[in-house]
Structures are given as C-alpha cells and as structure tokens.
Amino acid sequence: MKNIENILVIIDKPKHEQIALKRAFALQEKTGAHLQLCAFAYHAMYDQKDIFETHQRRAIRKEIVRQRTQWLRDLVLDAKGVFKDISLEVVWTKDIAGWVNEQVKEKSYDLVLKSIHQSQTLLHTPTDWQLLRSCPTPVLLCTDNPWKRKPRILAAMDMRTDDRAHEKLNRLVLQSAQFFADLYDGEVHCVYAIDVPKILSDLEIKDPRGFQSDAQANAQTRLQAMVADYGIPPERVHTPMGKVGHAVNRLSSRLKADLMVMGTTARTGLSALVIGNSAEKVLTKARSDVLALKP
C-alpha cells in the first residue's frame, strides 16, 4: 500500500454507532482521500409479489431509499463532513459483500472500510468474513477502540512457507504497516507465532525445549533479515510460541496494538470456506482494528 486516494466506506444501519465513518473521516484528514459512503437498504415486503402490485413494490423501494438517503446526508452534516470530498449512495441489496466485491473490481478503490460488530463468541459477521475471503481490495475492519496519538501497528507474518507468493504477501504486510505508521507517526512491530506440534513430544522425535529454542532462533534470523529494509529494530520483532490465534492476539493485547495488518489467502471452490488457516485463527480472536490484504 503506497497511497490512499479513494475509500469505499460501508455505513452501518441507523441503529448502530457509525464507527467506520469516524475512522474514515480520520483517514481522510491524514490522506486527503475521497470517501464513497454507501448505506444499504432492503425490506422483505419488496419480495411479496403475491400481495403487492409491481408499482406498489417500486413505491415501497423508492420511499425506503429516499428516507435512507436523507438520513445519510444528515449523518454527514452532523459529522461536519465536506461534501466536495464525499460521495453518497444508498444501495438496494441483500448481498452487501457481493455488491462491494463487484464495485471494487469496476472502480479504483484503494481501501474498503467497515466496522466490526463484536460478540463474546464471534468477532465478525458473515458479511465481514465474505469480504475478508473475496474482496480483492484491502479491507480495514474497525473496532470502537480509539487509536492512540502515536499508534502501535502489529504486522502479522506467515513464515511457514518460503515460496515467492508468501514472501510477496509478507512484504506487502510490512509495507502497509509502515505506511500507516508513517501516516500517524506510530511504530511497527512484527510477529510470527511458532506452533510446536505436540506429536514431536509424544513420539519423542525431538527434545521439545531444544526444538523451541532452535525454532525461535531460526524465526528471529529470518524475520530480522526481512524487516531490515523497514528500519524495525530487533526489540520489535516477536516470535512467541503457541497456537497462532492465541499467541498473536496475546501479543497484540500486551502491546496494546491499535491496528493489526495481515495477509489473507485468496481461494476458490470449497477451499474458499477459509481464508488461510493462520489468518482465520488470528481474526476470530482479534480485538484491534484489522487490515486484511490479498496477494
């Protein structure tokens, strides 16, 4: 990520706090980006063809869109947004993720911005997961936690594979993390969690302690070589041991990270049910803002 000039902002329903809009205005102040604000509307009455005539259904749709558009304009005015740098649109659809994915293919958006709706058991809604799995443009999912004046950005690395695709994605993660750190005068940390297979201990193939020590030393060497070009000092390079989701998010909590940047793997067919095993585990438990990147 080298620059942000156009941001697609997914507006929440009126009953929700507009977290994504607040983050979008803050980013606009830093980057001067144009904001495309999109609210979504739909009502089941529109599908009741056995009850309503075609003209009645069209009238229902038109009035709902009109009301939502006026609400969106008032929302921007209340937030003191500058309309010359903002476009508004109300979209009639049930498939928000599908519509967003088509839009970013047709238009030059640098970032898709959406709020996260957290629960005790699941971090993301189905729309969030669909965007993370299939949106070709970087997706920034926002929590209601305000960023510090000088935020901490955590770059989550995947060093398990040495192929070019993973190396390219890791470098994209580092570049994007550094971009936000420069933008906000923050600092970048990077993390690679080392998950030691229990079977090594069970089968007595290796001494678990020796394996952990060797694995951490190797990971530190590889990570430091990769981050050297970004000016990240050794004390900000972390290689915790443990299950990926727990280890990465435990470090994120300890650092009080404001943003986690990570790569997700683009897949098709049945494998599209996941976005990459490590990414899925980290995202499920993340409590900071998350910037998800595709290769």
Secondary structure as a PSIPRED ss2 file (coil, helix, strand):
# PSIPRED VFORMAT (PSIPRED V4.0)

   1 M C   1.000  0.000  0.000
   2 K C   1.000  0.000  0.000
   3 N C   1.000  0.000  0.000
   4 I C   1.000  0.000  0.000
   5 E C   1.000  0.000  0.000
   6 N E   0.000  0.000  1.000
   7 I E   0.000  0.000  1.000
   8 L E   0.000  0.000  1.000
   9 V E   0.000  0.000  1.000
  10 I E   0.000  0.000  1.000
  11 I C   1.000  0.000  0.000
  12 D C   1.000  0.000  0.000
  13 K C   1.000  0.000  0.000
  14 P C   1.000  0.000  0.000
  15 K C   1.000  0.000  0.000
  16 H C   1.000  0.000  0.000
  17 E C   1.000  0.000  0.000
  18 Q C   1.000  0.000  0.000
  19 I H   0.000  1.000  0.000
  20 A H   0.000  1.000  0.000
  21 L H   0.000  1.000  0.000
  22 K H   0.000  1.000  0.000
  23 R H   0.000  1.000  0.000
  24 A H   0.000  1.000  0.000
  25 F H   0.000  1.000  0.000
  26 A H   0.000  1.000  0.000
  27 L H   0.000  1.000  0.000
  28 Q H   0.000  1.000  0.000
  29 E H   0.000  1.000  0.000
  30 K H   0.000  1.000  0.000
  31 T H   0.000  1.000  0.000
  32 G C   1.000  0.000  0.000
  33 A C   1.000  0.000  0.000
  34 H E   0.000  0.000  1.000
  35 L E   0.000  0.000  1.000
  36 Q E   0.000  0.000  1.000
  37 L E   0.000  0.000  1.000
  38 C E   0.000  0.000  1.000
  39 A E   0.000  0.000  1.000
  40 F E   0.000  0.000  1.000
  41 A E   0.000  0.000  1.000
  42 Y C   1.000  0.000  0.000
  43 H C   1.000  0.000  0.000
  44 A H   0.000  1.000  0.000
  45 M H   0.000  1.000  0.000
  46 Y H   0.000  1.000  0.000
  47 D H   0.000  1.000  0.000
  48 Q C   1.000  0.000  0.000
  49 K C   1.000  0.000  0.000
  50 D C   1.000  0.000  0.000
  51 I C   1.000  0.000  0.000
  52 F C   1.000  0.000  0.000
  53 E C   1.000  0.000  0.000
  54 T H   0.000  1.000  0.000
  55 H H   0.000  1.000  0.000
  56 Q H   0.000  1.000  0.000
  57 R H   0.000  1.000  0.000
  58 R H   0.000  1.000  0.000
  59 A H   0.000  1.000  0.000
  60 I H   0.000  1.000  0.000
  61 R H   0.000  1.000  0.000
  62 K H   0.000  1.000  0.000
  63 E H   0.000  1.000  0.000
  64 I H   0.000  1.000  0.000
  65 V H   0.000  1.000  0.000
  66 R H   0.000  1.000  0.000
  67 Q H   0.000  1.000  0.000
  68 R H   0.000  1.000  0.000
  69 T H   0.000  1.000  0.000
  70 Q H   0.000  1.000  0.000
  71 W H   0.000  1.000  0.000
  72 L H   0.000  1.000  0.000
  73 R H   0.000  1.000  0.000
  74 D H   0.000  1.000  0.000
  75 L H   0.000  1.000  0.000
  76 V H   0.000  1.000  0.000
  77 L H   0.000  1.000  0.000
  78 D H   0.000  1.000  0.000
  79 A C   1.000  0.000  0.000
  80 K C   1.000  0.000  0.000
  81 G C   1.000  0.000  0.000
  82 V C   1.000  0.000  0.000
  83 F H   0.000  1.000  0.000
  84 K H   0.000  1.000  0.000
  85 D H   0.000  1.000  0.000
  86 I E   0.000  0.000  1.000
  87 S E   0.000  0.000  1.000
  88 L E   0.000  0.000  1.000
  89 E E   0.000  0.000  1.000
  90 V E   0.000  0.000  1.000
  91 V E   0.000  0.000  1.000
  92 W E   0.000  0.000  1.000
  93 T C   1.000  0.000  0.000
  94 K C   1.000  0.000  0.000
  95 D C   1.000  0.000  0.000
  96 I H   0.000  1.000  0.000
  97 A H   0.000  1.000  0.000
  98 G H   0.000  1.000  0.000
  99 W H   0.000  1.000  0.000
 100 V H   0.000  1.000  0.000
 101 N H   0.000  1.000  0.000
 102 E H   0.000  1.000  0.000
 103 Q H   0.000  1.000  0.000
 104 V H   0.000  1.000  0.000
 105 K H   0.000  1.000  0.000
 106 E H   0.000  1.000  0.000
 107 K C   1.000  0.000  0.000
 108 S C   1.000  0.000  0.000
 109 Y C   1.000  0.000  0.000
 110 D C   1.000  0.000  0.000
 111 L E   0.000  0.000  1.000
 112 V E   0.000  0.000  1.000
 113 L E   0.000  0.000  1.000
 114 K E   0.000  0.000  1.000
 115 S E   0.000  0.000  1.000
 116 I C   1.000  0.000  0.000
 117 H C   1.000  0.000  0.000
 118 Q C   1.000  0.000  0.000
 119 S C   1.000  0.000  0.000
 120 Q C   1.000  0.000  0.000
 121 T C   1.000  0.000  0.000
 122 L C   1.000  0.000  0.000
 123 L C   1.000  0.000  0.000
 124 H C   1.000  0.000  0.000
 125 T C   1.000  0.000  0.000
 126 P H   0.000  1.000  0.000
 127 T H   0.000  1.000  0.000
 128 D H   0.000  1.000  0.000
 129 W H   0.000  1.000  0.000
 130 Q H   0.000  1.000  0.000
 131 L H   0.000  1.000  0.000
 132 L H   0.000  1.000  0.000
 133 R H   0.000  1.000  0.000
 134 S H   0.000  1.000  0.000
 135 C C   1.000  0.000  0.000
 136 P C   1.000  0.000  0.000
 137 T C   1.000  0.000  0.000
 138 P C   1.000  0.000  0.000
 139 V E   0.000  0.000  1.000
 140 L E   0.000  0.000  1.000
 141 L E   0.000  0.000  1.000
 142 C E   0.000  0.000  1.000
 143 T C   1.000  0.000  0.000
 144 D C   1.000  0.000  0.000
 145 N C   1.000  0.000  0.000
 146 P C   1.000  0.000  0.000
 147 W C   1.000  0.000  0.000
 148 K C   1.000  0.000  0.000
 149 R C   1.000  0.000  0.000
 150 K C   1.000  0.000  0.000
 151 P C   1.000  0.000  0.000
 152 R E   0.000  0.000  1.000
 153 I E   0.000  0.000  1.000
 154 L E   0.000  0.000  1.000
 155 A E   0.000  0.000  1.000
 156 A E   0.000  0.000  1.000
 157 M C   1.000  0.000  0.000
 158 D C   1.000  0.000  0.000
 159 M C   1.000  0.000  0.000
 160 R C   1.000  0.000  0.000
 161 T C   1.000  0.000  0.000
 162 D C   1.000  0.000  0.000
 163 D C   1.000  0.000  0.000
 164 R H   0.000  1.000  0.000
 165 A H   0.000  1.000  0.000
 166 H H   0.000  1.000  0.000
 167 E H   0.000  1.000  0.000
 168 K H   0.000  1.000  0.000
 169 L H   0.000  1.000  0.000
 170 N H   0.000  1.000  0.000
 171 R H   0.000  1.000  0.000
 172 L H   0.000  1.000  0.000
 173 V H   0.000  1.000  0.000
 174 L H   0.000  1.000  0.000
 175 Q H   0.000  1.000  0.000
 176 S H   0.000  1.000  0.000
 177 A H   0.000  1.000  0.000
 178 Q H   0.000  1.000  0.000
 179 F H   0.000  1.000  0.000
 180 F H   0.000  1.000  0.000
 181 A H   0.000  1.000  0.000
 182 D H   0.000  1.000  0.000
 183 L H   0.000  1.000  0.000
 184 Y H   0.000  1.000  0.000
 185 D C   1.000  0.000  0.000
 186 G C   1.000  0.000  0.000
 187 E E   0.000  0.000  1.000
 188 V E   0.000  0.000  1.000
 189 H E   0.000  0.000  1.000
 190 C E   0.000  0.000  1.000
 191 V E   0.000  0.000  1.000
 192 Y C   1.000  0.000  0.000
 193 A C   1.000  0.000  0.000
 194 I E   0.000  0.000  1.000
 195 D C   1.000  0.000  0.000
 196 V C   1.000  0.000  0.000
 197 P C   1.000  0.000  0.000
 198 K H   0.000  1.000  0.000
 199 I H   0.000  1.000  0.000
 200 L H   0.000  1.000  0.000
 201 S H   0.000  1.000  0.000
 202 D H   0.000  1.000  0.000
 203 L C   1.000  0.000  0.000
 204 E C   1.000  0.000  0.000
 205 I C   1.000  0.000  0.000
 206 K C   1.000  0.000  0.000
 207 D C   1.000  0.000  0.000
 208 P H   0.000  1.000  0.000
 209 R H   0.000  1.000  0.000
 210 G H   0.000  1.000  0.000
 211 F H   0.000  1.000  0.000
 212 Q H   0.000  1.000  0.000
 213 S H   0.000  1.000  0.000
 214 D H   0.000  1.000  0.000
 215 A H   0.000  1.000  0.000
 216 Q H   0.000  1.000  0.000
 217 A H   0.000  1.000  0.000
 218 N H   0.000  1.000  0.000
 219 A H   0.000  1.000  0.000
 220 Q H   0.000  1.000  0.000
 221 T H   0.000  1.000  0.000
 222 R H   0.000  1.000  0.000
 223 L H   0.000  1.000  0.000
 224 Q H   0.000  1.000  0.000
 225 A H   0.000  1.000  0.000
 226 M H   0.000  1.000  0.000
 227 V H   0.000  1.000  0.000
 228 A H   0.000  1.000  0.000
 229 D H   0.000  1.000  0.000
 230 Y H   0.000  1.000  0.000
 231 G C   1.000  0.000  0.000
 232 I C   1.000  0.000  0.000
 233 P C   1.000  0.000  0.000
 234 P H   0.000  1.000  0.000
 235 E H   0.000  1.000  0.000
 236 R H   0.000  1.000  0.000
 237 V E   0.000  0.000  1.000
 238 H E   0.000  0.000  1.000
 239 T C   1.000  0.000  0.000
 240 P C   1.000  0.000  0.000
 241 M E   0.000  0.000  1.000
 242 G C   1.000  0.000  0.000
 243 K C   1.000  0.000  0.000
 244 V H   0.000  1.000  0.000
 245 G H   0.000  1.000  0.000
 246 H H   0.000  1.000  0.000
 247 A H   0.000  1.000  0.000
 248 V H   0.000  1.000  0.000
 249 N H   0.000  1.000  0.000
 250 R H   0.000  1.000  0.000
 251 L H   0.000  1.000  0.000
 252 S H   0.000  1.000  0.000
 253 S H   0.000  1.000  0.000
 254 R H   0.000  1.000  0.000
 255 L H   0.000  1.000  0.000
 256 K C   1.000  0.000  0.000
 257 A C   1.000  0.000  0.000
 258 D C   1.000  0.000  0.000
 259 L E   0.000  0.000  1.000
 260 M E   0.000  0.000  1.000
 261 V E   0.000  0.000  1.000
 262 M E   0.000  0.000  1.000
 263 G E   0.000  0.000  1.000
 264 T C   1.000  0.000  0.000
 265 T C   1.000  0.000  0.000
 266 A C   1.000  0.000  0.000
 267 R C   1.000  0.000  0.000
 268 T C   1.000  0.000  0.000
 269 G H   0.000  1.000  0.000
 270 L H   0.000  1.000  0.000
 271 S H   0.000  1.000  0.000
 272 A H   0.000  1.000  0.000
 273 L H   0.000  1.000  0.000
 274 V C   1.000  0.000  0.000
 275 I C   1.000  0.000  0.000
 276 G C   1.000  0.000  0.000
 277 N H   0.000  1.000  0.000
 278 S H   0.000  1.000  0.000
 279 A H   0.000  1.000  0.000
 280 E H   0.000  1.000  0.000
 281 K H   0.000  1.000  0.000
 282 V H   0.000  1.000  0.000
 283 L H   0.000  1.000  0.000
 284 T H   0.000  1.000  0.000
 285 K H   0.000  1.000  0.000
 286 A C   1.000  0.000  0.000
 287 R C   1.000  0.000  0.000
 288 S C   1.000  0.000  0.000
 289 D E   0.000  0.000  1.000
 290 V E   0.000  0.000  1.000
 291 L E   0.000  0.000  1.000
 292 A E   0.000  0.000  1.000
 293 L E   0.000  0.000  1.000
 294 K C   1.000  0.000  0.000
 295 P C   1.000  0.000  0.000
